[in-house]
Amino acid sequence: MQADKKLLGRWGEDIAGEYLKKNGYRVIGRNYGCRFGEIDIIAEKRKCVVFVEVKLRKDDHFASAAEFVTAEKQRRVIAAAQMWLTQNDTEKQPRFDVVEVYAPEGIQTEEPKINHIEDAFQT
């Protein structure tokens, strides 16, 4: 069961990464982890370095996928981003986005619905 969940999560991140590329982002990192937390995707576009949290759900009937990015999760992503920024020299402005991927049939979903929320974290 755990392996299936991990595979599904990786598939969702692949879908989100492809979506970002098609929309002018350059993906520069995936699954960056440190003792503070993990960042699903790190991308660049224009003057921003974008730290992306990917949330995969079957649907949004109960709640939107972004609503599952709790204040604690945001805190951990921000801390991981701060660590990444100390290790990677950039002049770009950091931004935190959420990419929601809705896939009713899991990896069998032919056309997952994607919702990109820019500057999603409430700081």
C-alpha positions in Angstrom: 0.0 0.0 0.0 2.8 2.5 0.9 4.6 1.8 -2.4 1.4 2.5 -4.3 1.0 5.8 -2.5 4.6 6.8 -3.2 4.2 5.9 -6.9 1.0 7.9 -7.1 2.7 10.9 -5.4 5.6 10.7 -7.8 3.2 10.5 -10.8 1.4 13.7 -9.5 4.7 15.5 -9.2 5.6 14.4 -12.8 2.2 15.8 -14.0 2.8 19.1 -12.1 6.4 19.4 -13.4 5.2 18.9 -17.0 2.5 21.5 -16.4 5.0 24.0 -15.1 7.4 23.5 -18.0 4.5 24.0 -20.5 3.8 27.3 -18.7 7.3 28.7 -19.0 8.9 27.5 -15.8 12.3 25.9 -15.7 12.3 23.0 -13.2 15.7 23.1 -11.4 15.0 20.6 -8.6 12.7 17.9 -7.4 12.2 16.4 -3.9 14.8 18.6 -2.2 14.9 17.4 1.4 16.8 18.6 4.5 16.2 18.2 8.3 13.6 20.9 8.2 11.3 19.5 5.5 10.9 18.7 1.8 10.1 20.7 -1.3 8.4 18.8 -4.1 9.5 21.0 -7.0 11.8 24.0 -7.3 11.4 26.0 -10.5 12.4 29.4 -11.9 10.4 31.8 -14.0 11.5 35.4 -14.7 12.6 37.0 -11.4 11.3 34.2 -9.1 12.5 31.0 -7.7 9.4 29.1 -7.0 9.0 26.4 -4.3 6.1 24.2 -5.2 4.0 22.0 -3.0 2.1 19.4 -5.1 -1.1 18.1 -3.8 -2.8 15.1 -5.5 -6.5 14.3 -4.7 -9.2 12.3 -6.4 -11.5 15.3 -6.3 -12.4 18.4 -4.4 -15.8 17.3 -3.0 -14.5 17.3 0.6 -12.0 20.2 0.3 -9.6 21.6 -2.2 -6.2 20.0 -2.4 -4.6 23.2 -1.3 -6.5 23.1 2.0 -4.4 20.1 3.0 -1.3 22.3 3.0 -1.6 23.2 6.7 0.2 26.0 8.5 2.6 23.4 9.9 3.4 22.1 6.4 3.9 25.6 5.1 6.3 26.3 8.0 8.3 23.2 7.1 8.4 24.1 3.3 9.5 27.6 4.1 12.3 26.3 6.4 13.5 23.9 3.8 13.4 26.7 1.2 15.5 28.9 3.5 18.1 26.1 3.7 18.0 25.7 -0.1 18.6 29.4 -0.5 21.7 29.3 1.8 23.1 26.5 -0.4 22.2 28.0 -3.8 23.2 31.5 -4.8 20.3 33.3 -6.5 19.2 36.9 -7.0 15.6 35.7 -7.7 12.7 36.4 -5.3 11.4 33.4 -3.5 7.7 32.4 -4.0 5.6 29.6 -2.7 3.0 28.0 -5.0 0.7 25.0 -4.7 -0.1 22.9 -7.7 -3.3 20.8 -7.2 -3.6 17.7 -9.3 -7.1 16.1 -9.4 -7.0 12.5 -10.7 -10.3 10.6 -10.1 -8.8 7.3 -11.4 -5.3 7.8 -10.0 -2.5 7.1 -12.5 -5.2 5.8 -14.9 -6.6 9.3 -15.2 -6.2 10.4 -18.8 -6.6 14.1 -18.3 -6.0 15.1 -14.7 -7.3 18.5 -13.8 -4.5 20.9 -12.7 -5.0 24.1 -10.6 -1.9 26.3 -10.1 -2.1 28.7 -7.1 0.7 31.2 -7.2 1.9 32.8 -4.0 -0.3 30.4 -2.1 1.2 30.5 1.4 -0.3 32.9 3.9 2.6 34.5 5.6 
